[in-house]
Amino acid sequence: MNFTGIIIGAAVFFSIGICHPITIKLEYYFGRKGWWGFFIPGVICTVISLLLDNYIASTIVAAFAFSCFWGIGEVFKQEKRVLKGWFPENPERHEYYERRREEL
C-alpha cells in the first residue's frame, strides 16, 4: 500500500486547520496589516520546498506555503466579516472599524 497521498492529505488538512484560527487572530490584533504574518512564512516555505530533495516533505512544505498565501486573502475577508458583525472586533481598534464602516 502507498500512504503518500494520505500523508500529504493529512498534512494539508492540518495546515488549513492551523491557518484558519491564525487568520482570525491576526486580523483581531493587527487588522489588514496582519497579512504580512502569512506572506513571509509563505515565501520562506516556498523556497524551502524548492530546496528539499524528499518528494513528500517538499509537497507538504509547499502546501503549507500556499495555505499561507490563501490566508492573505482571508485576512482581508475577515475584516469584512468583523465589519458585518459576524466576528468580534478588537475594542482597542473600535475607532478604526467605525471609520471603515463609514467608508463602506
MIPA-116793 format. One record per atom (N, C-alpha, C): x, y, z; atom name. Coordinates in Angstrom, 3 decimals. Layout:
N
<site c1="X" c2="Y" c3="Z" atomo="CA"/>
...
# end
This chain:
104
<site c1="0.836" c2="-1.186" c3="0.000" atomo="N"/>
<site c1="0.000" c2="0.000" c3="0.000" atomo="CA"/>
<site c1="0.879" c2="1.247" c3="0.000" atomo="C"/>
<site c1="0.357" c2="2.286" c3="-0.625" atomo="N"/>
<site c1="1.080" c2="3.543" c3="-0.729" atomo="CA"/>
<site c1="0.362" c2="4.578" c3="0.142" atomo="C"/>
<site c1="1.034" c2="5.056" c3="1.158" atomo="N"/>
<site c1="0.451" c2="6.017" c3="2.090" atomo="CA"/>
<site c1="0.805" c2="7.467" c3="1.759" atomo="C"/>
<site c1="1.499" c2="7.701" c3="0.656" atomo="N"/>
<site c1="1.938" c2="9.048" c3="0.298" atomo="CA"/>
<site c1="0.768" c2="10.028" c3="0.222" atomo="C"/>
<site c1="-0.281" c2="9.666" c3="-0.487" atomo="N"/>
<site c1="-1.441" c2="10.550" c3="-0.625" atomo="CA"/>
<site c1="-2.112" c2="10.844" c3="0.698" atomo="C"/>
<site c1="-2.221" c2="9.821" c3="1.538" atomo="N"/>
<site c1="-2.844" c2="10.010" c3="2.858" atomo="CA"/>
<site c1="-2.005" c2="10.945" c3="3.718" atomo="C"/>
<site c1="-0.707" c2="10.772" c3="3.681" atomo="N"/>
<site c1="0.206" c2="11.623" c3="4.465" atomo="CA"/>
<site c1="0.104" c2="13.069" c3="4.006" atomo="C"/>
<site c1="0.152" c2="13.277" c3="2.695" atomo="N"/>
<site c1="0.073" c2="14.641" c3="2.153" atomo="CA"/>
<site c1="-1.299" c2="15.240" c3="2.447" atomo="C"/>
<site c1="-2.349" c2="14.476" c3="2.252" atomo="N"/>
<site c1="-3.699" c2="14.969" c3="2.534" atomo="CA"/>
<site c1="-3.879" c2="15.370" c3="3.982" atomo="C"/>
<site c1="-3.376" c2="14.548" c3="4.887" atomo="N"/>
<site c1="-3.474" c2="14.876" c3="6.314" atomo="CA"/>
<site c1="-2.681" c2="16.138" c3="6.638" atomo="C"/>
<site c1="-1.513" c2="16.284" c3="6.029" atomo="N"/>
<site c1="-0.695" c2="17.476" c3="6.273" atomo="CA"/>
<site c1="-1.383" c2="18.737" c3="5.753" atomo="C"/>
<site c1="-2.015" c2="18.644" c3="4.588" atomo="N"/>
<site c1="-2.732" c2="19.795" c3="4.036" atomo="CA"/>
<site c1="-3.924" c2="20.138" c3="4.934" atomo="C"/>
<site c1="-4.653" c2="19.138" c3="5.359" atomo="N"/>
<site c1="-5.778" c2="19.352" c3="6.269" atomo="CA"/>
<site c1="-5.308" c2="20.041" c3="7.546" atomo="C"/>
<site c1="-4.193" c2="19.576" c3="8.087" atomo="N"/>
<site c1="-3.621" c2="20.158" c3="9.302" atomo="CA"/>
<site c1="-3.195" c2="21.609" c3="9.068" atomo="C"/>
<site c1="-2.560" c2="21.897" c3="7.932" atomo="N"/>
<site c1="-2.089" c2="23.263" c3="7.671" atomo="CA"/>
<site c1="-3.260" c2="24.225" c3="7.497" atomo="C"/>
<site c1="-4.322" c2="23.773" c3="6.843" atomo="N"/>
<site c1="-5.510" c2="24.616" c3="6.717" atomo="CA"/>
<site c1="-6.129" c2="24.839" c3="8.093" atomo="C"/>
<site c1="-6.163" c2="23.787" c3="8.893" atomo="N"/>
<site c1="-6.699" c2="23.899" c3="10.248" atomo="CA"/>
<site c1="-5.919" c2="24.856" c3="11.131" atomo="C"/>
<site c1="-4.621" c2="24.951" c3="10.896" atomo="N"/>
<site c1="-3.788" c2="25.885" c3="11.654" atomo="CA"/>
<site c1="-3.992" c2="27.311" c3="11.157" atomo="C"/>
<site c1="-4.076" c2="27.483" c3="9.849" atomo="N"/>
<site c1="-4.159" c2="28.830" c3="9.277" atomo="CA"/>
<site c1="-5.477" c2="29.531" c3="9.599" atomo="C"/>
<site c1="-6.559" c2="28.783" c3="9.736" atomo="N"/>
<site c1="-7.853" c2="29.420" c3="9.991" atomo="CA"/>
<site c1="-7.886" c2="30.235" c3="11.291" atomo="C"/>
<site c1="-7.534" c2="29.660" c3="12.434" atomo="N"/>
<site c1="-7.563" c2="30.482" c3="13.651" atomo="CA"/>
<site c1="-6.494" c2="31.576" c3="13.659" atomo="C"/>
<site c1="-5.373" c2="31.336" c3="12.975" atomo="N"/>
<site c1="-4.345" c2="32.371" c3="12.893" atomo="CA"/>
<site c1="-4.874" c2="33.578" c3="12.130" atomo="C"/>
<site c1="-5.656" c2="33.321" c3="11.080" atomo="N"/>
<site c1="-6.274" c2="34.407" c3="10.315" atomo="CA"/>
<site c1="-7.125" c2="35.284" c3="11.224" atomo="C"/>
<site c1="-7.934" c2="34.661" c3="12.035" atomo="N"/>
<site c1="-8.828" c2="35.402" c3="12.931" atomo="CA"/>
<site c1="-8.024" c2="36.226" c3="13.926" atomo="C"/>
<site c1="-6.990" c2="35.636" c3="14.507" atomo="N"/>
<site c1="-6.173" c2="36.347" c3="15.499" atomo="CA"/>
<site c1="-5.376" c2="37.483" c3="14.871" atomo="C"/>
<site c1="-4.796" c2="37.231" c3="13.687" atomo="N"/>
<site c1="-4.027" c2="38.294" c3="13.030" atomo="CA"/>
<site c1="-4.900" c2="39.505" c3="12.747" atomo="C"/>
<site c1="-6.109" c2="39.262" c3="12.228" atomo="N"/>
<site c1="-6.996" c2="40.389" c3="11.943" atomo="CA"/>
<site c1="-7.420" c2="41.065" c3="13.227" atomo="C"/>
<site c1="-7.677" c2="40.316" c3="14.268" atomo="N"/>
<site c1="-8.127" c2="40.891" c3="15.538" atomo="CA"/>
<site c1="-7.080" c2="41.843" c3="16.107" atomo="C"/>
<site c1="-5.828" c2="41.421" c3="16.108" atomo="N"/>
<site c1="-4.776" c2="42.228" c3="16.735" atomo="CA"/>
<site c1="-4.109" c2="43.228" c3="15.792" atomo="C"/>
<site c1="-4.026" c2="42.928" c3="14.509" atomo="N"/>
<site c1="-3.270" c2="43.785" c3="13.591" atomo="CA"/>
<site c1="-4.084" c2="44.330" c3="12.432" atomo="C"/>
<site c1="-5.318" c2="43.896" c3="12.280" atomo="N"/>
<site c1="-6.139" c2="44.351" c3="11.162" atomo="CA"/>
<site c1="-5.587" c2="43.819" c3="9.841" atomo="C"/>
<site c1="-5.827" c2="44.576" c3="8.785" atomo="N"/>
<site c1="-5.359" c2="44.140" c3="7.460" atomo="CA"/>
<site c1="-3.849" c2="44.065" c3="7.383" atomo="C"/>
<site c1="-3.158" c2="44.806" c3="8.235" atomo="N"/>
<site c1="-1.688" c2="44.763" c3="8.224" atomo="CA"/>
<site c1="-1.153" c2="43.395" c3="8.614" atomo="C"/>
<site c1="-1.979" c2="42.552" c3="9.167" atomo="N"/>
<site c1="-1.570" c2="41.223" c3="9.581" atomo="CA"/>
<site c1="-1.269" c2="40.277" c3="8.425" atomo="C"/>
<site c1="-1.548" c2="40.702" c3="7.189" atomo="N"/>
<site c1="-1.292" c2="39.827" c3="6.040" atomo="CA"/>
<site c1="0.180" c2="39.476" c3="5.906" atomo="C"/>
<site c1="1.046" c2="40.315" c3="6.408" atomo="N"/>
<site c1="2.487" c2="40.001" c3="6.386" atomo="CA"/>
<site c1="2.792" c2="38.754" c3="7.205" atomo="C"/>
<site c1="1.978" c2="38.476" c3="8.188" atomo="N"/>
<site c1="2.155" c2="37.284" c3="9.001" atomo="CA"/>
<site c1="1.932" c2="35.993" c3="8.226" atomo="C"/>
<site c1="1.316" c2="36.079" c3="7.074" atomo="N"/>
<site c1="1.172" c2="34.934" c3="6.177" atomo="CA"/>
<site c1="2.150" c2="35.004" c3="5.001" atomo="C"/>
<site c1="2.424" c2="36.208" c3="4.536" atomo="N"/>
<site c1="3.275" c2="36.354" c3="3.358" atomo="CA"/>
<site c1="4.700" c2="35.870" c3="3.610" atomo="C"/>
<site c1="5.293" c2="36.310" c3="4.699" atomo="N"/>
<site c1="6.690" c2="35.955" c3="4.986" atomo="CA"/>
<site c1="6.858" c2="34.441" c3="5.173" atomo="C"/>
<site c1="6.055" c2="33.770" c3="6.012" atomo="N"/>
<site c1="6.202" c2="32.314" c3="6.102" atomo="CA"/>
<site c1="5.900" c2="31.611" c3="4.777" atomo="C"/>
<site c1="4.973" c2="32.168" c3="3.993" atomo="N"/>
<site c1="4.660" c2="31.572" c3="2.702" atomo="CA"/>
<site c1="5.843" c2="31.588" c3="1.753" atomo="C"/>
<site c1="6.540" c2="32.722" c3="1.707" atomo="N"/>
<site c1="7.725" c2="32.823" c3="0.844" atomo="CA"/>
<site c1="8.831" c2="31.907" c3="1.357" atomo="C"/>
<site c1="9.050" c2="31.900" c3="2.662" atomo="N"/>
<site c1="10.099" c2="31.048" c3="3.236" atomo="CA"/>
<site c1="9.815" c2="29.576" c3="2.942" atomo="C"/>
<site c1="8.581" c2="29.157" c3="3.141" atomo="N"/>
<site c1="8.236" c2="27.749" c3="2.886" atomo="CA"/>
<site c1="8.315" c2="27.406" c3="1.402" atomo="C"/>
<site c1="8.001" c2="28.353" c3="0.538" atomo="N"/>
<site c1="8.133" c2="28.107" c3="-0.901" atomo="CA"/>
<site c1="9.581" c2="27.844" c3="-1.264" atomo="C"/>
<site c1="10.477" c2="28.668" c3="-0.757" atomo="N"/>
<site c1="11.909" c2="28.481" c3="-1.030" atomo="CA"/>
<site c1="12.389" c2="27.155" c3="-0.454" atomo="C"/>
<site c1="11.993" c2="26.853" c3="0.763" atomo="N"/>
<site c1="12.406" c2="25.589" c3="1.393" atomo="CA"/>
<site c1="11.911" c2="24.401" c3="0.565" atomo="C"/>
<site c1="10.672" c2="24.481" c3="0.090" atomo="N"/>
<site c1="10.133" c2="23.353" c3="-0.682" atomo="CA"/>
<site c1="10.908" c2="23.132" c3="-1.979" atomo="C"/>
<site c1="11.449" c2="24.200" c3="-2.547" atomo="N"/>
<site c1="12.264" c2="24.074" c3="-3.763" atomo="CA"/>
<site c1="13.608" c2="23.412" c3="-3.477" atomo="C"/>
<site c1="14.072" c2="23.531" c3="-2.251" atomo="N"/>
<site c1="15.394" c2="23.019" c3="-1.899" atomo="CA"/>
<site c1="15.365" c2="21.590" c3="-1.340" atomo="C"/>
<site c1="14.193" c2="21.105" c3="-0.982" atomo="N"/>
<site c1="14.096" c2="19.769" c3="-0.397" atomo="CA"/>
<site c1="14.172" c2="18.690" c3="-1.477" atomo="C"/>
<site c1="14.892" c2="17.628" c3="-1.188" atomo="N"/>
<site c1="15.004" c2="16.506" c3="-2.111" atomo="CA"/>
<site c1="13.871" c2="15.501" c3="-1.936" atomo="C"/>
<site c1="13.349" c2="15.393" c3="-0.759" atomo="N"/>
<site c1="12.297" c2="14.430" c3="-0.466" atomo="CA"/>
<site c1="10.971" c2="14.921" c3="-1.041" atomo="C"/>
<site c1="10.366" c2="14.099" c3="-1.881" atomo="N"/>
<site c1="9.130" c2="14.459" c3="-2.565" atomo="CA"/>
<site c1="7.999" c2="14.764" c3="-1.585" atomo="C"/>
<site c1="7.815" c2="13.924" c3="-0.597" atomo="N"/>
<site c1="6.719" c2="14.113" c3="0.366" atomo="CA"/>
<site c1="6.933" c2="15.378" c3="1.192" atomo="C"/>
<site c1="8.129" c2="15.552" c3="1.707" atomo="N"/>
<site c1="8.421" c2="16.740" c3="2.519" atomo="CA"/>
<site c1="8.271" c2="18.015" c3="1.693" atomo="C"/>
<site c1="8.772" c2="17.993" c3="0.458" atomo="N"/>
<site c1="8.662" c2="19.157" c3="-0.411" atomo="CA"/>
<site c1="7.203" c2="19.507" c3="-0.683" atomo="C"/>
<site c1="6.391" c2="18.505" c3="-0.933" atomo="N"/>
<site c1="4.970" c2="18.720" c3="-1.198" atomo="CA"/>
<site c1="4.248" c2="19.279" c3="0.025" atomo="C"/>
<site c1="4.560" c2="18.737" c3="1.185" atomo="N"/>
<site c1="3.918" c2="19.202" c3="2.414" atomo="CA"/>
<site c1="4.301" c2="20.644" c3="2.719" atomo="C"/>
<site c1="5.567" c2="20.984" c3="2.575" atomo="N"/>
<site c1="6.009" c2="22.353" c3="2.845" atomo="CA"/>
<site c1="5.406" c2="23.315" c3="1.828" atomo="C"/>
<site c1="5.342" c2="22.902" c3="0.564" atomo="N"/>
<site c1="4.727" c2="23.754" c3="-0.456" atomo="CA"/>
<site c1="3.240" c2="23.940" c3="-0.190" atomo="C"/>
<site c1="2.568" c2="22.892" c3="0.240" atomo="N"/>
<site c1="1.144" c2="23.007" c3="0.564" atomo="CA"/>
<site c1="0.929" c2="23.982" c3="1.721" atomo="C"/>
<site c1="1.815" c2="23.934" c3="2.709" atomo="N"/>
<site c1="1.713" c2="24.884" c3="3.810" atomo="CA"/>
<site c1="1.964" c2="26.315" c3="3.310" atomo="C"/>
<site c1="2.926" c2="26.469" c3="2.397" atomo="N"/>
<site c1="3.205" c2="27.793" c3="1.823" atomo="CA"/>
<site c1="1.963" c2="28.356" c3="1.151" atomo="C"/>
<site c1="1.286" c2="27.528" c3="0.377" atomo="N"/>
<site c1="0.112" c2="28.024" c3="-0.327" atomo="CA"/>
<site c1="-1.092" c2="28.174" c3="0.589" atomo="C"/>
<site c1="-1.124" c2="27.471" c3="1.692" atomo="N"/>
<site c1="-2.139" c2="27.730" c3="2.717" atomo="CA"/>
<site c1="-1.906" c2="29.118" c3="3.317" atomo="C"/>
<site c1="-0.638" c2="29.471" c3="3.489" atomo="N"/>
<site c1="-0.297" c2="30.818" c3="3.981" atomo="CA"/>
<site c1="-0.713" c2="31.877" c3="2.968" atomo="C"/>
<site c1="-0.438" c2="31.629" c3="1.691" atomo="N"/>
<site c1="-0.830" c2="32.597" c3="0.665" atomo="CA"/>
<site c1="-2.351" c2="32.750" c3="0.606" atomo="C"/>
<site c1="-3.072" c2="31.664" c3="0.777" atomo="N"/>
<site c1="-4.526" c2="31.731" c3="0.836" atomo="CA"/>
<site c1="-4.956" c2="32.554" c3="2.051" atomo="C"/>
<site c1="-4.232" c2="32.426" c3="3.145" atomo="N"/>
<site c1="-4.537" c2="33.164" c3="4.361" atomo="CA"/>
<site c1="-4.456" c2="34.667" c3="4.194" atomo="C"/>
<site c1="-3.629" c2="35.136" c3="3.248" atomo="N"/>
<site c1="-3.537" c2="36.574" c3="2.993" atomo="CA"/>
<site c1="-4.902" c2="37.110" c3="2.582" atomo="C"/>
<site c1="-5.526" c2="36.453" c3="1.640" atomo="N"/>
<site c1="-6.859" c2="36.885" c3="1.218" atomo="CA"/>
<site c1="-7.883" c2="36.763" c3="2.329" atomo="C"/>
<site c1="-7.726" c2="35.741" c3="3.151" atomo="N"/>
<site c1="-8.663" c2="35.530" c3="4.243" atomo="CA"/>
<site c1="-8.563" c2="36.616" c3="5.317" atomo="C"/>
<site c1="-7.389" c2="37.206" c3="5.497" atomo="N"/>
<site c1="-7.257" c2="38.309" c3="6.461" atomo="CA"/>
<site c1="-8.128" c2="39.479" c3="6.013" atomo="C"/>
<site c1="-8.106" c2="39.782" c3="4.711" atomo="N"/>
<site c1="-8.927" c2="40.880" c3="4.192" atomo="CA"/>
<site c1="-10.419" c2="40.532" c3="4.280" atomo="C"/>
<site c1="-10.758" c2="39.288" c3="3.995" atomo="N"/>
<site c1="-12.147" c2="38.858" c3="4.114" atomo="CA"/>
<site c1="-12.598" c2="38.862" c3="5.576" atomo="C"/>
<site c1="-11.681" c2="38.523" c3="6.478" atomo="N"/>
<site c1="-12.009" c2="38.514" c3="7.900" atomo="CA"/>
<site c1="-12.386" c2="39.905" c3="8.379" atomo="C"/>
<site c1="-11.686" c2="40.921" c3="7.881" atomo="N"/>
<site c1="-12.044" c2="42.280" c3="8.270" atomo="CA"/>
<site c1="-13.476" c2="42.592" c3="7.838" atomo="C"/>
<site c1="-13.856" c2="42.148" c3="6.651" atomo="N"/>
<site c1="-15.231" c2="42.372" c3="6.193" atomo="CA"/>
<site c1="-16.230" c2="41.644" c3="7.082" atomo="C"/>
<site c1="-15.862" c2="40.446" c3="7.525" atomo="N"/>
<site c1="-16.742" c2="39.696" c3="8.427" atomo="CA"/>
<site c1="-16.916" c2="40.424" c3="9.760" atomo="C"/>
<site c1="-15.829" c2="41.001" c3="10.250" atomo="N"/>
<site c1="-15.890" c2="41.758" c3="11.505" atomo="CA"/>
<site c1="-16.764" c2="42.994" c3="11.318" atomo="C"/>
<site c1="-16.597" c2="43.680" c3="10.186" atomo="N"/>
<site c1="-17.395" c2="44.876" c3="9.925" atomo="CA"/>
<site c1="-18.880" c2="44.548" c3="9.830" atomo="C"/>
<site c1="-19.218" c2="43.355" c3="9.368" atomo="N"/>
<site c1="-20.618" c2="42.919" c3="9.291" atomo="CA"/>
<site c1="-21.147" c2="42.454" c3="10.645" atomo="C"/>
<site c1="-20.253" c2="42.296" c3="11.622" atomo="N"/>
<site c1="-20.665" c2="41.855" c3="12.947" atomo="CA"/>
<site c1="-20.670" c2="40.352" c3="13.127" atomo="C"/>
<site c1="-20.115" c2="39.628" c3="12.173" atomo="N"/>
<site c1="-20.093" c2="38.165" c3="12.261" atomo="CA"/>
<site c1="-19.022" c2="37.667" c3="13.224" atomo="C"/>
<site c1="-17.995" c2="38.485" c3="13.462" atomo="N"/>
<site c1="-16.920" c2="38.150" c3="14.393" atomo="CA"/>
<site c1="-16.708" c2="39.345" c3="15.306" atomo="C"/>
<site c1="-16.203" c2="39.124" c3="16.521" atomo="N"/>
<site c1="-15.996" c2="40.248" c3="17.434" atomo="CA"/>
<site c1="-14.858" c2="41.157" c3="16.965" atomo="C"/>
<site c1="-15.032" c2="42.437" c3="17.202" atomo="N"/>
<site c1="-13.963" c2="43.381" c3="16.867" atomo="CA"/>
<site c1="-13.116" c2="43.635" c3="18.099" atomo="C"/>
<site c1="-11.888" c2="44.002" c3="17.856" atomo="N"/>
<site c1="-10.967" c2="44.339" c3="18.937" atomo="CA"/>
<site c1="-11.393" c2="45.698" c3="19.494" atomo="C"/>
<site c1="-11.767" c2="45.787" c3="20.765" atomo="N"/>
<site c1="-12.219" c2="47.069" c3="21.332" atomo="CA"/>
<site c1="-11.160" c2="48.169" c3="21.234" atomo="C"/>
<site c1="-9.903" c2="47.795" c3="21.239" atomo="N"/>
<site c1="-8.832" c2="48.785" c3="21.129" atomo="CA"/>
<site c1="-8.769" c2="49.390" c3="19.731" atomo="C"/>
<site c1="-9.409" c2="48.752" c3="18.760" atomo="N"/>
<site c1="-9.393" c2="49.242" c3="17.387" atomo="CA"/>
<site c1="-10.791" c2="49.678" c3="16.940" atomo="C"/>
<site c1="-11.662" c2="49.987" c3="17.907" atomo="N"/>
<site c1="-13.054" c2="50.337" c3="17.591" atomo="CA"/>
<site c1="-13.143" c2="51.543" c3="16.654" atomo="C"/>
<site c1="-12.341" c2="52.560" c3="16.887" atomo="N"/>
<site c1="-12.384" c2="53.754" c3="16.038" atomo="CA"/>
<site c1="-12.030" c2="53.422" c3="14.596" atomo="C"/>
<site c1="-11.072" c2="52.528" c3="14.420" atomo="N"/>
<site c1="-10.687" c2="52.101" c3="13.073" atomo="CA"/>
<site c1="-11.876" c2="51.440" c3="12.367" atomo="C"/>
<site c1="-12.556" c2="50.537" c3="13.070" atomo="N"/>
<site c1="-13.699" c2="49.850" c3="12.471" atomo="CA"/>
<site c1="-14.827" c2="50.826" c3="12.142" atomo="C"/>
<site c1="-15.035" c2="51.801" c3="12.992" atomo="N"/>
<site c1="-16.076" c2="52.803" c3="12.719" atomo="CA"/>
<site c1="-15.741" c2="53.598" c3="11.461" atomo="C"/>
<site c1="-14.477" c2="53.985" c3="11.295" atomo="N"/>
<site c1="-14.062" c2="54.690" c3="10.062" atomo="CA"/>
<site c1="-14.287" c2="53.812" c3="8.848" atomo="C"/>
<site c1="-13.933" c2="52.543" c3="8.954" atomo="N"/>
<site c1="-14.109" c2="51.609" c3="7.832" atomo="CA"/>
<site c1="-15.598" c2="51.448" c3="7.490" atomo="C"/>
<site c1="-16.440" c2="51.411" c3="8.505" atomo="N"/>
<site c1="-17.876" c2="51.285" c3="8.240" atomo="CA"/>
<site c1="-18.411" c2="52.507" c3="7.519" atomo="C"/>
<site c1="-17.913" c2="53.689" c3="7.874" atomo="N"/>
<site c1="-18.344" c2="54.918" c3="7.207" atomo="CA"/>
<site c1="-17.886" c2="54.953" c3="5.747" atomo="C"/>
<site c1="-16.718" c2="54.370" c3="5.460" atomo="N"/>
<site c1="-16.204" c2="54.335" c3="4.102" atomo="CA"/>
<site c1="-17.055" c2="53.450" c3="3.203" atomo="C"/>
<site c1="-17.641" c2="52.418" c3="3.800" atomo="N"/>
<site c1="-18.445" c2="51.483" c3="3.005" atomo="CA"/>
<site c1="-19.825" c2="52.015" c3="2.863" atomo="C"/>
# end
